[in-house]
Amino acid sequence: MSVKIKAVSKALPEFSRTTAEIIPFLDAWLIDQDDRFIRKVKKIFENAAVDQRYSFMSPDEVFSDLSFEERNDIYIREGIKLGSECLKSALEKASWKPEDLDYIITVSCTGIMIPSLDAYLINALKLRQDIVRLPVTEMGCAAGVSGMIYAKNFLKANPGKRAAVIAVESPTATLQIQDFSMANIVSAAIFGDGAACVLLSSNEGDEGPEILAEEMYHFYDAEEMMGFRLTNTGLQMVLDVEVPETIAEHFPQIIHPFLAKSNLEIKDIDHLIFHPGGKKIIQVVESLFGELGKNINDTKEVLRLYGNMSSATVLFVLERFLDSKPKPGDYGLMLSFGPGFSAQRILLKW
C-alpha cells in the first residue's frame, strides 16, 4: 500500500508590495533611528533576495501600532478565508468532493486561534462530521513537511483514505513595531504571508508521486536558535545568526543516512524541494550541492516571488514541481527546518 500526493494548491492575500515599494514604509518606521542604522536596514531588505511580499494586512497596518489582539483578529479572519480558498482549489485540482476527505491537518505558528482553523474549514466546506482533525502549532517553518509526515502515517495505517494538509501563515502579523533588533529586522525582510494545501491519498485509484520515506531529525541543545517569544505586544521573533552555519554542519547527517536507508545517494535525487528559509540558507545549500550538479532554482524563485511564508513555503515549491510534471522514476527530496531545532525530510518518487 502506497501513499501518494494527489494535488497541491496555494492562496495569496490581497495585499502585496515590491521591495522598492516597502522602502518608504521603512523610512516612517525608523524615523527616530540614526542614519547609519536606517541605511543598514534598507540594505538588508534590498539584499534579501525577495522581490515581493504578500500580506494579510495593508502595509499601513503592518507598520502601525496595532495591538496584539487586533493583529491576531486579522490573522484569524484572513486565515480562515485563505485556508478555505486553497483547500477548495486543491479539491478541484484533484476532482475530489469535500466529503471525500477522511483526515484534515492544519498547520500554523504565526497567530493563535481556538477553535483551530480546521474547525472553520469543516463548516465552510461541509466536510464530513466524522473527519479526523489534527491542528499542528509551534513547529514553525518545518510544519508543512511535518503535516505531510503525520498524514502519510495516518494513510499508511488506513488504506483507501484521503487527507488534506493546510498551511496558513502570516509572519507579517508578528512584526514588533518597537523592536529594532536584528532578529525582528531580518524577519521583516525575508518573511511574507500565504497559504497552501496538499492532498494525499492511500486510495489505489489516485495517482501522483509516492512518499517512499519520511523522517525527522532533531538537533540537540538548539532550542533557542529559532522561534517566538510570547510578549505583551505579540509573538516576538527569535532568530539566531548561527542558523545557516548550524544547518551546514548537520547537512551530512541530515541527508546521507536518510537516503542510504532507501539505497540512494544524493546523486540519485533529481529534484530538491527545499524550504527557502532565507538567502543565507540557500547559499549554504548551493555551496554543498552545486558541485553535484544539483540546483534549487524553484526554491530561490519562490523566495523571490513571495518571501518565506513559514510552513506554507515548501508547499509552494512542491506545487511548482508537480506542475512541471517530472518523469516517471524521478526522485525528489523535500526538506524544511524549524524550531526545536529540527529538520523534516520526505523522499518522493514519481
VENCORDA-V502731 format. One line per field, one symbol per residue. psi: psi as a letter, one per 40 degrees, with the letter a starting at -180 (. if undefined). A space follows every 10 residues. Layout:
BEGIN
psi->???
END
This chain:
BEGIN
psi->hihihdihii hiidhiiidd edddddddde deiidddddd ddddddeefh diiiidiidd ddfifiiddd dddddddddd dddddddddd dddefiidee hehhhhhiee ihhhiidddd ddddefiiee ihihhhieea dedddddddd ddddddegie iiihhhhhig ddeehhdehf idddddddde iiiiiihhhi ifhdehiihh hdiiiihhhi ffdediaihh ideahhhhhh eeddddddde dddddddddd defiiddehd hhgihgdidd dddddddded eeeiifdddd dddddeahfb dddddddddd dddegiihei iihihiiiid iihhihhih.
END
